[in-house]
């Protein structure tokens, strides 16, 4: 499964040449999807990501649903 394709189809992320040179970002933001994965892989974790980006809580839950499948 191509997670980025699923997330684009669900309008959770977007890639636009005018926004961060097509880097996949959360829709309506300039927060890269990779930042989310970096938090998960690092010491910071999910809790700190949600503290730093509380406006993305719904999108994060949707991503975790997609990954779980």
Beta strands, then each sheet from edge to edge (+ up, - down):
strand 1: 13-14
strand 2: 25-26
sheet 1: 1+ 2-
end
